[in-house]
Amino acid sequence: MADYAHSDASVSRRAEKARRLAVYLWDRDISGAELRDMPAATRRKLARAAETNPPSTDETWLVVARLLDEKNAWAARNPGHAAAGRAHVDEKLLWVKPPITPWS
């Protein structure tokens, strides 16, 4: 029986989708760890905001998180490079909420 989910064409499309999502998330300063912690509903909204059909499995999201981690490590080694910058850091709050400090 053929495994269409892991055919060469499927793997290629999944990799392209992961790259598109990683670029969108990178520009918004969202890390791989933050992405892994996000609920599925938020991930779907992120994909739509990135003008990408939401991935149907976590496999693609794990690739996106790995790409973000790799890019973050690269940016730490190359802080002066133009590709290490992020264009829409202010939009991070739309997707990743900071922890709320309780009143004491």
C-alpha positions, 0 to 999 in steps of 0.5 A: 500500500502506498504511503502518500503522506510521505511521498517525495511530492508530499515531503517537498510540499510540507517542507515548502509550507514549513519554510513559509510559516517559519519566515512569517513566525521569524519576522514576528519573533516567535520562537520554536518553543513558543510555537510548540506551546501554542494551542492548535487553534492559535497555530491555525490562525497563524497559518491563515495570517501567513496566507498558508493553508494550516498544516493538518498534522503536527509533523509540519509544525515540528519542522517549523519549530526546528527551522525557527530554532536553527535560524535563532542559533544562526542569528545569534552567531551572525547578529549583524547580518540583515537576515538576522533582523525581524520586520514585525516584532511588534506583532508578537503580542498578537500571538504570544501573550506574556505571562500575567503577574498576579497582584500581591 
